[in-house]
Amino acid sequence: MSDGIYLGKTFKSGNSVALRLPKGLGVPEGTPVRIVREGRLAFRVEPVEAPRKTIDLTGIWGTQPGLKPLSTEDRLFEERALDWEGKRLKRD
């Protein structure tokens, strides 16, 4: 529809009442949203910022006694010429 106005109809989904959002609104599938009641039948739908994903290392931390963090010197590497044309490849 025009002017950002969309019509919808509620329907029953399990023990809830649901409202289908038209694809034209541009809400990606699976987007977590917060629904704020502003009146008797007035609601505001806003996206919820997903928390940053982190890797939990508590289960493996300390299990590799020989594994140590790299020093700054070990993180450096020497530049080398790359064979972008494949001239150094061994071919039949």
C-alpha angles and dihedrals in degrees: 000000000000131000093028093286116134129180122220141167128222120235137184117262112178107306092338137082111234135196120205114223113220116243088236090073089069098229107153117231113265095023111152110231138185117222115209120193111224099170143347093297099002120105137170120213117203132171120255115225108239114232115251112266115239133185115244108221097171092104095054103028109121096008092109105058094182093051112099132170115267117256119233091256092053091054092062119089135191118253114242135185112261122218099229094161094050094238093142095052115113108237133175 
